Structures are given as structure tokens and as C-alpha cells.
Amino acid sequence: MSEITLASKIAVLLFISGSLGIFVWIGVVLYLKKKWLLFLADVLDDGVRFYSLNFFFSGQGVLQYATVFLSSFHAKRYRMLEKRKKVPQDIQKAFIYAFCWFMLSVALMVASYVIMNVHDISS
């Protein structure tokens, strides 16, 4: 039986943290879907409510609307640059928070994978 190294412990901790972060993100997406996604579909997508059909589309919609709020390039690309000014700042911040939380959680899980592969190569 091999010994558990410090790198293995760190990788497991990062993976568990990232996994828990994804579960928190799922809760945030459910909240945003129920509270704000229909409003954003009406304001930004002219009433097309594609992202509120089910949970999987809602997760994608939260990430897309967050990129529209974060980047004027994406807002221009999706023809939402002027429309996003109609959305209150607190709603924009909630979507940006969800986006950052998702990216951080995925980064933690990817970091655990990289640590394990680098540790296996160096061992």
C-alpha cells in the first residue's frame, strides 16, 4: 500500500472544495432561475424564454447573461449592449457572482487534476 503524500492530500482537498462549490452554484442557479431569469429574458432577449425551460438551460443562461454583464464585447456580439443598461446593478452583480463562483469551482477541480498528474510524472 502506498503512502498518502502531501500532494495527494492537497489534490483531494481541492477537488472536494470544487465539488462543494459546484453544488452551491447549483443552488444559486435555482434561485436566479426562479427570481430573475424570466425578467432578463424579457429585457435582454425580447421575451424569448429559452433559458428558463429547464435547469440545464438555466445554468447556461446564467453563464451567458453574466458574460454579457462582464464584457461589452459579448454584449455587442449578442446585440445586448444597450439593453443591459435596463437591468439593475444588483441583478447584474448576482449573475456575475454566480459566474465567478462557477469558474472558481471548476478551477479548483482542474487544479486537483493537474497536481495529481504532475505528482505522478515526478514520482
Chimera marker file (.cmm) of the C-alpha trace (Angstrom):
<marker_set name="trace">
<marker id="1" x="0.000" y="0.000" z="0.000" r="1" g="1" b="0" radius="0.5"/>
<marker id="2" x="1.421" y="3.350" z="-0.975" r="1" g="1" b="0" radius="0.5"/>
<marker id="3" x="1.826" y="6.267" z="1.349" r="1" g="1" b="0" radius="0.5"/>
<marker id="4" x="-0.510" y="9.246" z="1.016" r="1" g="1" b="0" radius="0.5"/>
<marker id="5" x="1.627" y="12.213" z="0.065" r="1" g="1" b="0" radius="0.5"/>
<marker id="6" x="1.098" y="15.893" z="0.724" r="1" g="1" b="0" radius="0.5"/>
<marker id="7" x="0.353" y="16.461" z="-2.972" r="1" g="1" b="0" radius="0.5"/>
<marker id="8" x="-2.385" y="13.812" z="-2.840" r="1" g="1" b="0" radius="0.5"/>
<marker id="9" x="-3.934" y="15.422" z="0.227" r="1" g="1" b="0" radius="0.5"/>
<marker id="10" x="-3.893" y="18.849" z="-1.424" r="1" g="1" b="0" radius="0.5"/>
<marker id="11" x="-5.405" y="17.445" z="-4.621" r="1" g="1" b="0" radius="0.5"/>
<marker id="12" x="-8.210" y="15.749" z="-2.690" r="1" g="1" b="0" radius="0.5"/>
<marker id="13" x="-8.892" y="18.928" z="-0.729" r="1" g="1" b="0" radius="0.5"/>
<marker id="14" x="-9.028" y="20.999" z="-3.928" r="1" g="1" b="0" radius="0.5"/>
<marker id="15" x="-11.349" y="18.517" z="-5.621" r="1" g="1" b="0" radius="0.5"/>
<marker id="16" x="-13.729" y="18.365" z="-2.662" r="1" g="1" b="0" radius="0.5"/>
<marker id="17" x="-13.752" y="22.167" z="-2.410" r="1" g="1" b="0" radius="0.5"/>
<marker id="18" x="-14.510" y="22.477" z="-6.106" r="1" g="1" b="0" radius="0.5"/>
<marker id="19" x="-17.256" y="19.871" z="-5.918" r="1" g="1" b="0" radius="0.5"/>
<marker id="20" x="-18.901" y="21.603" z="-2.980" r="1" g="1" b="0" radius="0.5"/>
<marker id="21" x="-18.620" y="24.867" z="-4.896" r="1" g="1" b="0" radius="0.5"/>
<marker id="22" x="-20.484" y="23.333" z="-7.840" r="1" g="1" b="0" radius="0.5"/>
<marker id="23" x="-23.290" y="22.230" z="-5.511" r="1" g="1" b="0" radius="0.5"/>
<marker id="24" x="-23.517" y="25.768" z="-4.116" r="1" g="1" b="0" radius="0.5"/>
<marker id="25" x="-23.573" y="27.098" z="-7.680" r="1" g="1" b="0" radius="0.5"/>
<marker id="26" x="-26.480" y="24.781" z="-8.489" r="1" g="1" b="0" radius="0.5"/>
<marker id="27" x="-28.401" y="26.336" z="-5.610" r="1" g="1" b="0" radius="0.5"/>
<marker id="28" x="-27.569" y="29.836" z="-6.843" r="1" g="1" b="0" radius="0.5"/>
<marker id="29" x="-28.736" y="28.915" z="-10.364" r="1" g="1" b="0" radius="0.5"/>
<marker id="30" x="-32.026" y="27.598" z="-8.986" r="1" g="1" b="0" radius="0.5"/>
<marker id="31" x="-32.521" y="30.866" z="-7.092" r="1" g="1" b="0" radius="0.5"/>
<marker id="32" x="-31.670" y="33.011" z="-10.118" r="1" g="1" b="0" radius="0.5"/>
<marker id="33" x="-33.914" y="30.900" z="-12.355" r="1" g="1" b="0" radius="0.5"/>
<marker id="34" x="-36.863" y="31.350" z="-10.059" r="1" g="1" b="0" radius="0.5"/>
<marker id="35" x="-36.283" y="35.028" z="-9.265" r="1" g="1" b="0" radius="0.5"/>
<marker id="36" x="-34.627" y="36.797" z="-12.226" r="1" g="1" b="0" radius="0.5"/>
<marker id="37" x="-34.211" y="34.657" z="-15.337" r="1" g="1" b="0" radius="0.5"/>
<marker id="38" x="-37.677" y="35.408" z="-16.762" r="1" g="1" b="0" radius="0.5"/>
<marker id="39" x="-37.115" y="39.124" z="-16.206" r="1" g="1" b="0" radius="0.5"/>
<marker id="40" x="-33.784" y="39.007" z="-18.039" r="1" g="1" b="0" radius="0.5"/>
<marker id="41" x="-35.294" y="37.019" z="-20.892" r="1" g="1" b="0" radius="0.5"/>
<marker id="42" x="-37.938" y="39.700" z="-21.315" r="1" g="1" b="0" radius="0.5"/>
<marker id="43" x="-35.453" y="42.581" z="-21.140" r="1" g="1" b="0" radius="0.5"/>
<marker id="44" x="-32.405" y="41.171" z="-22.950" r="1" g="1" b="0" radius="0.5"/>
<marker id="45" x="-33.850" y="38.527" z="-25.295" r="1" g="1" b="0" radius="0.5"/>
<marker id="46" x="-37.107" y="40.298" z="-26.199" r="1" g="1" b="0" radius="0.5"/>
<marker id="47" x="-39.257" y="37.727" z="-24.407" r="1" g="1" b="0" radius="0.5"/>
<marker id="48" x="-37.618" y="34.569" z="-25.747" r="1" g="1" b="0" radius="0.5"/>
<marker id="49" x="-37.540" y="32.376" z="-22.643" r="1" g="1" b="0" radius="0.5"/>
<marker id="50" x="-35.262" y="29.613" z="-23.841" r="1" g="1" b="0" radius="0.5"/>
<marker id="51" x="-33.067" y="29.623" z="-20.734" r="1" g="1" b="0" radius="0.5"/>
<marker id="52" x="-35.977" y="29.135" z="-18.350" r="1" g="1" b="0" radius="0.5"/>
<marker id="53" x="-37.189" y="25.862" z="-19.908" r="1" g="1" b="0" radius="0.5"/>
<marker id="54" x="-35.287" y="23.593" z="-17.512" r="1" g="1" b="0" radius="0.5"/>
<marker id="55" x="-32.376" y="23.601" z="-15.090" r="1" g="1" b="0" radius="0.5"/>
<marker id="56" x="-29.694" y="22.696" z="-17.630" r="1" g="1" b="0" radius="0.5"/>
<marker id="57" x="-30.598" y="25.593" z="-19.895" r="1" g="1" b="0" radius="0.5"/>
<marker id="58" x="-30.839" y="27.864" z="-16.845" r="1" g="1" b="0" radius="0.5"/>
<marker id="59" x="-27.226" y="27.131" z="-15.928" r="1" g="1" b="0" radius="0.5"/>
<marker id="60" x="-26.158" y="28.023" z="-19.437" r="1" g="1" b="0" radius="0.5"/>
<marker id="61" x="-28.299" y="31.154" z="-19.360" r="1" g="1" b="0" radius="0.5"/>
<marker id="62" x="-26.818" y="32.333" z="-16.064" r="1" g="1" b="0" radius="0.5"/>
<marker id="63" x="-23.334" y="31.981" z="-17.505" r="1" g="1" b="0" radius="0.5"/>
<marker id="64" x="-24.251" y="33.721" z="-20.769" r="1" g="1" b="0" radius="0.5"/>
<marker id="65" x="-26.011" y="36.649" z="-19.116" r="1" g="1" b="0" radius="0.5"/>
<marker id="66" x="-23.049" y="37.037" z="-16.755" r="1" g="1" b="0" radius="0.5"/>
<marker id="67" x="-20.675" y="37.313" z="-19.713" r="1" g="1" b="0" radius="0.5"/>
<marker id="68" x="-22.975" y="39.943" z="-21.218" r="1" g="1" b="0" radius="0.5"/>
<marker id="69" x="-22.759" y="41.924" z="-17.969" r="1" g="1" b="0" radius="0.5"/>
<marker id="70" x="-18.995" y="41.438" z="-17.663" r="1" g="1" b="0" radius="0.5"/>
<marker id="71" x="-17.907" y="42.218" z="-21.204" r="1" g="1" b="0" radius="0.5"/>
<marker id="72" x="-19.063" y="44.861" z="-23.622" r="1" g="1" b="0" radius="0.5"/>
<marker id="73" x="-17.592" y="42.710" z="-26.415" r="1" g="1" b="0" radius="0.5"/>
<marker id="74" x="-20.014" y="39.891" z="-25.607" r="1" g="1" b="0" radius="0.5"/>
<marker id="75" x="-22.873" y="42.338" z="-25.143" r="1" g="1" b="0" radius="0.5"/>
<marker id="76" x="-22.233" y="43.760" z="-28.634" r="1" g="1" b="0" radius="0.5"/>
<marker id="77" x="-21.880" y="40.277" z="-30.054" r="1" g="1" b="0" radius="0.5"/>
<marker id="78" x="-25.287" y="39.228" z="-28.693" r="1" g="1" b="0" radius="0.5"/>
<marker id="79" x="-26.815" y="42.661" z="-29.529" r="1" g="1" b="0" radius="0.5"/>
<marker id="80" x="-27.496" y="43.377" z="-25.855" r="1" g="1" b="0" radius="0.5"/>
<marker id="81" x="-25.200" y="46.340" z="-25.197" r="1" g="1" b="0" radius="0.5"/>
<marker id="82" x="-27.962" y="48.930" z="-24.910" r="1" g="1" b="0" radius="0.5"/>
<marker id="83" x="-30.443" y="46.505" z="-23.343" r="1" g="1" b="0" radius="0.5"/>
<marker id="84" x="-28.172" y="45.608" z="-20.441" r="1" g="1" b="0" radius="0.5"/>
<marker id="85" x="-28.424" y="49.178" z="-19.135" r="1" g="1" b="0" radius="0.5"/>
<marker id="86" x="-32.089" y="48.456" z="-18.331" r="1" g="1" b="0" radius="0.5"/>
<marker id="87" x="-31.094" y="45.731" z="-15.838" r="1" g="1" b="0" radius="0.5"/>
<marker id="88" x="-30.486" y="46.933" z="-12.250" r="1" g="1" b="0" radius="0.5"/>
<marker id="89" x="-26.935" y="46.682" z="-10.893" r="1" g="1" b="0" radius="0.5"/>
<marker id="90" x="-27.849" y="44.274" z="-8.071" r="1" g="1" b="0" radius="0.5"/>
<marker id="91" x="-29.224" y="41.742" z="-10.565" r="1" g="1" b="0" radius="0.5"/>
<marker id="92" x="-26.118" y="42.107" z="-12.720" r="1" g="1" b="0" radius="0.5"/>
<marker id="93" x="-23.908" y="41.544" z="-9.662" r="1" g="1" b="0" radius="0.5"/>
<marker id="94" x="-25.828" y="38.396" z="-8.728" r="1" g="1" b="0" radius="0.5"/>
<marker id="95" x="-25.223" y="36.890" z="-12.160" r="1" g="1" b="0" radius="0.5"/>
<marker id="96" x="-21.565" y="37.930" z="-12.155" r="1" g="1" b="0" radius="0.5"/>
<marker id="97" x="-21.176" y="36.371" z="-8.685" r="1" g="1" b="0" radius="0.5"/>
<marker id="98" x="-22.646" y="33.092" z="-9.967" r="1" g="1" b="0" radius="0.5"/>
<marker id="99" x="-20.263" y="33.157" z="-12.941" r="1" g="1" b="0" radius="0.5"/>
<marker id="100" x="-17.212" y="33.767" z="-10.739" r="1" g="1" b="0" radius="0.5"/>
<marker id="101" x="-18.299" y="31.061" z="-8.295" r="1" g="1" b="0" radius="0.5"/>
<marker id="102" x="-18.646" y="28.547" z="-11.137" r="1" g="1" b="0" radius="0.5"/>
<marker id="103" x="-15.267" y="29.432" z="-12.619" r="1" g="1" b="0" radius="0.5"/>
<marker id="104" x="-13.539" y="29.221" z="-9.239" r="1" g="1" b="0" radius="0.5"/>
<marker id="105" x="-15.075" y="25.806" z="-8.530" r="1" g="1" b="0" radius="0.5"/>
<marker id="106" x="-14.047" y="24.447" z="-11.922" r="1" g="1" b="0" radius="0.5"/>
<marker id="107" x="-10.547" y="25.908" z="-11.488" r="1" g="1" b="0" radius="0.5"/>
<marker id="108" x="-10.176" y="24.125" z="-8.145" r="1" g="1" b="0" radius="0.5"/>
<marker id="109" x="-11.152" y="20.786" z="-9.668" r="1" g="1" b="0" radius="0.5"/>
<marker id="110" x="-8.830" y="21.289" z="-12.647" r="1" g="1" b="0" radius="0.5"/>
<marker id="111" x="-6.006" y="22.231" z="-10.262" r="1" g="1" b="0" radius="0.5"/>
<marker id="112" x="-6.505" y="18.973" z="-8.361" r="1" g="1" b="0" radius="0.5"/>
<marker id="113" x="-6.295" y="17.049" z="-11.629" r="1" g="1" b="0" radius="0.5"/>
<marker id="114" x="-3.124" y="18.884" z="-12.662" r="1" g="1" b="0" radius="0.5"/>
<marker id="115" x="-1.500" y="18.314" z="-9.263" r="1" g="1" b="0" radius="0.5"/>
<marker id="116" x="-2.204" y="14.600" z="-9.426" r="1" g="1" b="0" radius="0.5"/>
<marker id="117" x="-0.808" y="14.294" z="-12.959" r="1" g="1" b="0" radius="0.5"/>
<marker id="118" x="2.298" y="16.363" z="-12.188" r="1" g="1" b="0" radius="0.5"/>
<marker id="119" x="2.825" y="14.376" z="-8.998" r="1" g="1" b="0" radius="0.5"/>
<marker id="120" x="2.532" y="11.076" z="-10.902" r="1" g="1" b="0" radius="0.5"/>
<marker id="121" x="5.053" y="12.225" z="-13.506" r="1" g="1" b="0" radius="0.5"/>
<marker id="122" x="7.592" y="13.373" z="-10.925" r="1" g="1" b="0" radius="0.5"/>
<marker id="123" x="7.251" y="10.233" z="-8.786" r="1" g="1" b="0" radius="0.5"/>
<link id1="1" id2="2" r="1" g="1" b="0" radius="0.2"/>
<link id1="2" id2="3" r="1" g="1" b="0" radius="0.2"/>
<link id1="3" id2="4" r="1" g="1" b="0" radius="0.2"/>
<link id1="4" id2="5" r="1" g="1" b="0" radius="0.2"/>
<link id1="5" id2="6" r="1" g="1" b="0" radius="0.2"/>
<link id1="6" id2="7" r="1" g="1" b="0" radius="0.2"/>
<link id1="7" id2="8" r="1" g="1" b="0" radius="0.2"/>
<link id1="8" id2="9" r="1" g="1" b="0" radius="0.2"/>
<link id1="9" id2="10" r="1" g="1" b="0" radius="0.2"/>
<link id1="10" id2="11" r="1" g="1" b="0" radius="0.2"/>
<link id1="11" id2="12" r="1" g="1" b="0" radius="0.2"/>
<link id1="12" id2="13" r="1" g="1" b="0" radius="0.2"/>
<link id1="13" id2="14" r="1" g="1" b="0" radius="0.2"/>
<link id1="14" id2="15" r="1" g="1" b="0" radius="0.2"/>
<link id1="15" id2="16" r="1" g="1" b="0" radius="0.2"/>
<link id1="16" id2="17" r="1" g="1" b="0" radius="0.2"/>
<link id1="17" id2="18" r="1" g="1" b="0" radius="0.2"/>
<link id1="18" id2="19" r="1" g="1" b="0" radius="0.2"/>
<link id1="19" id2="20" r="1" g="1" b="0" radius="0.2"/>
<link id1="20" id2="21" r="1" g="1" b="0" radius="0.2"/>
<link id1="21" id2="22" r="1" g="1" b="0" radius="0.2"/>
<link id1="22" id2="23" r="1" g="1" b="0" radius="0.2"/>
<link id1="23" id2="24" r="1" g="1" b="0" radius="0.2"/>
<link id1="24" id2="25" r="1" g="1" b="0" radius="0.2"/>
<link id1="25" id2="26" r="1" g="1" b="0" radius="0.2"/>
<link id1="26" id2="27" r="1" g="1" b="0" radius="0.2"/>
<link id1="27" id2="28" r="1" g="1" b="0" radius="0.2"/>
<link id1="28" id2="29" r="1" g="1" b="0" radius="0.2"/>
<link id1="29" id2="30" r="1" g="1" b="0" radius="0.2"/>
<link id1="30" id2="31" r="1" g="1" b="0" radius="0.2"/>
<link id1="31" id2="32" r="1" g="1" b="0" radius="0.2"/>
<link id1="32" id2="33" r="1" g="1" b="0" radius="0.2"/>
<link id1="33" id2="34" r="1" g="1" b="0" radius="0.2"/>
<link id1="34" id2="35" r="1" g="1" b="0" radius="0.2"/>
<link id1="35" id2="36" r="1" g="1" b="0" radius="0.2"/>
<link id1="36" id2="37" r="1" g="1" b="0" radius="0.2"/>
<link id1="37" id2="38" r="1" g="1" b="0" radius="0.2"/>
<link id1="38" id2="39" r="1" g="1" b="0" radius="0.2"/>
<link id1="39" id2="40" r="1" g="1" b="0" radius="0.2"/>
<link id1="40" id2="41" r="1" g="1" b="0" radius="0.2"/>
<link id1="41" id2="42" r="1" g="1" b="0" radius="0.2"/>
<link id1="42" id2="43" r="1" g="1" b="0" radius="0.2"/>
<link id1="43" id2="44" r="1" g="1" b="0" radius="0.2"/>
<link id1="44" id2="45" r="1" g="1" b="0" radius="0.2"/>
<link id1="45" id2="46" r="1" g="1" b="0" radius="0.2"/>
<link id1="46" id2="47" r="1" g="1" b="0" radius="0.2"/>
<link id1="47" id2="48" r="1" g="1" b="0" radius="0.2"/>
<link id1="48" id2="49" r="1" g="1" b="0" radius="0.2"/>
<link id1="49" id2="50" r="1" g="1" b="0" radius="0.2"/>
<link id1="50" id2="51" r="1" g="1" b="0" radius="0.2"/>
<link id1="51" id2="52" r="1" g="1" b="0" radius="0.2"/>
<link id1="52" id2="53" r="1" g="1" b="0" radius="0.2"/>
<link id1="53" id2="54" r="1" g="1" b="0" radius="0.2"/>
<link id1="54" id2="55" r="1" g="1" b="0" radius="0.2"/>
<link id1="55" id2="56" r="1" g="1" b="0" radius="0.2"/>
<link id1="56" id2="57" r="1" g="1" b="0" radius="0.2"/>
<link id1="57" id2="58" r="1" g="1" b="0" radius="0.2"/>
<link id1="58" id2="59" r="1" g="1" b="0" radius="0.2"/>
<link id1="59" id2="60" r="1" g="1" b="0" radius="0.2"/>
<link id1="60" id2="61" r="1" g="1" b="0" radius="0.2"/>
<link id1="61" id2="62" r="1" g="1" b="0" radius="0.2"/>
<link id1="62" id2="63" r="1" g="1" b="0" radius="0.2"/>
<link id1="63" id2="64" r="1" g="1" b="0" radius="0.2"/>
<link id1="64" id2="65" r="1" g="1" b="0" radius="0.2"/>
<link id1="65" id2="66" r="1" g="1" b="0" radius="0.2"/>
<link id1="66" id2="67" r="1" g="1" b="0" radius="0.2"/>
<link id1="67" id2="68" r="1" g="1" b="0" radius="0.2"/>
<link id1="68" id2="69" r="1" g="1" b="0" radius="0.2"/>
<link id1="69" id2="70" r="1" g="1" b="0" radius="0.2"/>
<link id1="70" id2="71" r="1" g="1" b="0" radius="0.2"/>
<link id1="71" id2="72" r="1" g="1" b="0" radius="0.2"/>
<link id1="72" id2="73" r="1" g="1" b="0" radius="0.2"/>
<link id1="73" id2="74" r="1" g="1" b="0" radius="0.2"/>
<link id1="74" id2="75" r="1" g="1" b="0" radius="0.2"/>
<link id1="75" id2="76" r="1" g="1" b="0" radius="0.2"/>
<link id1="76" id2="77" r="1" g="1" b="0" radius="0.2"/>
<link id1="77" id2="78" r="1" g="1" b="0" radius="0.2"/>
<link id1="78" id2="79" r="1" g="1" b="0" radius="0.2"/>
<link id1="79" id2="80" r="1" g="1" b="0" radius="0.2"/>
<link id1="80" id2="81" r="1" g="1" b="0" radius="0.2"/>
<link id1="81" id2="82" r="1" g="1" b="0" radius="0.2"/>
<link id1="82" id2="83" r="1" g="1" b="0" radius="0.2"/>
<link id1="83" id2="84" r="1" g="1" b="0" radius="0.2"/>
<link id1="84" id2="85" r="1" g="1" b="0" radius="0.2"/>
<link id1="85" id2="86" r="1" g="1" b="0" radius="0.2"/>
<link id1="86" id2="87" r="1" g="1" b="0" radius="0.2"/>
<link id1="87" id2="88" r="1" g="1" b="0" radius="0.2"/>
<link id1="88" id2="89" r="1" g="1" b="0" radius="0.2"/>
<link id1="89" id2="90" r="1" g="1" b="0" radius="0.2"/>
<link id1="90" id2="91" r="1" g="1" b="0" radius="0.2"/>
<link id1="91" id2="92" r="1" g="1" b="0" radius="0.2"/>
<link id1="92" id2="93" r="1" g="1" b="0" radius="0.2"/>
<link id1="93" id2="94" r="1" g="1" b="0" radius="0.2"/>
<link id1="94" id2="95" r="1" g="1" b="0" radius="0.2"/>
<link id1="95" id2="96" r="1" g="1" b="0" radius="0.2"/>
<link id1="96" id2="97" r="1" g="1" b="0" radius="0.2"/>
<link id1="97" id2="98" r="1" g="1" b="0" radius="0.2"/>
<link id1="98" id2="99" r="1" g="1" b="0" radius="0.2"/>
<link id1="99" id2="100" r="1" g="1" b="0" radius="0.2"/>
<link id1="100" id2="101" r="1" g="1" b="0" radius="0.2"/>
<link id1="101" id2="102" r="1" g="1" b="0" radius="0.2"/>
<link id1="102" id2="103" r="1" g="1" b="0" radius="0.2"/>
<link id1="103" id2="104" r="1" g="1" b="0" radius="0.2"/>
<link id1="104" id2="105" r="1" g="1" b="0" radius="0.2"/>
<link id1="105" id2="106" r="1" g="1" b="0" radius="0.2"/>
<link id1="106" id2="107" r="1" g="1" b="0" radius="0.2"/>
<link id1="107" id2="108" r="1" g="1" b="0" radius="0.2"/>
<link id1="108" id2="109" r="1" g="1" b="0" radius="0.2"/>
<link id1="109" id2="110" r="1" g="1" b="0" radius="0.2"/>
<link id1="110" id2="111" r="1" g="1" b="0" radius="0.2"/>
<link id1="111" id2="112" r="1" g="1" b="0" radius="0.2"/>
<link id1="112" id2="113" r="1" g="1" b="0" radius="0.2"/>
<link id1="113" id2="114" r="1" g="1" b="0" radius="0.2"/>
<link id1="114" id2="115" r="1" g="1" b="0" radius="0.2"/>
<link id1="115" id2="116" r="1" g="1" b="0" radius="0.2"/>
<link id1="116" id2="117" r="1" g="1" b="0" radius="0.2"/>
<link id1="117" id2="118" r="1" g="1" b="0" radius="0.2"/>
<link id1="118" id2="119" r="1" g="1" b="0" radius="0.2"/>
<link id1="119" id2="120" r="1" g="1" b="0" radius="0.2"/>
<link id1="120" id2="121" r="1" g="1" b="0" radius="0.2"/>
<link id1="121" id2="122" r="1" g="1" b="0" radius="0.2"/>
<link id1="122" id2="123" r="1" g="1" b="0" radius="0.2"/>
</marker_set>
